[in-house]
Structures are given as C-alpha cells and as structure tokens.
Amino acid sequence: MDTQDRPTVDAVTAREQDLLTAIENVAARDALTEDDRHQLSFRAEILCEELRACIEGVEE
C-alpha cells in the first residue's frame, strides 16, 4: 500500500468524531433508545481504539 493511502491515527480519530456525531444526531431524533446510543458510542470508541493500535503497530 502506498504510504499516501495508509490510514493515520489522526484520520481514525477524525472519523471517530464523525461517527459519534452521527450517533448523537440519530439519537436526537428519538430513533435510538438511550441504551442503544450508549452501546453504539461505546462500540465506535472501542473499534477506533483497536484501529489506532493496529496503525501504531505498523508504524513501529
């Protein structure tokens, strides 16, 4: 993979914020229960942490 195409920790963090914002927007429309909102946010945060760890492992 070309180094320009490789994801960066900053890119993952930016997408995490986008995803969390989307979850909040859907929840604001009462389309999610509070439990679902918390669960989806938690999963997004965990997934992004795992992606960042993978990227950091490759960069070393």
Secondary structure, 3 states (H helix, E strand, C coil): CCHHHCCCHHHHHHHHHHHHHHHHHHHHCCCCCHHHHHHHHHHHHHHHHHHHHHHHHHHC
